[in-house]
Amino acid sequence: MAGREREDMRTRTLLAQACAKIMAEEGVRDFKVAKRKAAQRMGMTLHVLMPSNQEIQNALVEYQRLFLSDVHDELLVKLRQGAMDAMKYLKQFRPRLVGPVLEGTAVKGGDVQLHLFSDSIEDVQLFMMERDIPVKLSSRRYRSGGGDINVFPTFEFGAGDLNYEITVFPLSAEREAPKSPVDGKPMRRASLHELEDIFSDFGK
């Protein structure tokens, strides 16, 4: 049994590393897509040996550190600067940065993900229209702390060569972050002030 467990662990590790390489090199942002591609390339089927999202994220951090250090650092600086610019622009909606750009695992072509807070989606939409920002209206599903799945409106748009995905939450949701798709814990959110501190430390 011990030998089988070691083999299973080795398989999970190899799959996590394959997923990390796919995400880092090909700009894949969805864990499920990365898992499917990795399994296909390794001649495996999706089954219980598939690594968790957290295992893949850990492997992605390691891959970026080992193989893409300088390029990845430049990408993070660019994306975080873009996030700060957008947050200043959208300050009336109390923006928070979330996701890979905040966590430091962003890949080329990835979105800058922001959470805004307003009880009126129309206010956000009007803000965009008055400033001639062409947006695509979509939605994103998040799991609450209590386990319920809720759907929130999102605005997707480009600015320069960066892509943004902005999810609008009601004001009451500002203090209770949804669960992270990586580890199931409350999502980490950063205000503009917190991001400025992170950016300053990162640049040292």
Helices and strands as residue ranges (DSSP letters): H 2-26, H 31-41, H 53-67, H 69-89, G 91-93, E 96-98, H 100-103, E 111-117, H 121-130, E 136-143, E 149-159, E 162-169, G 171-173, H 192-202
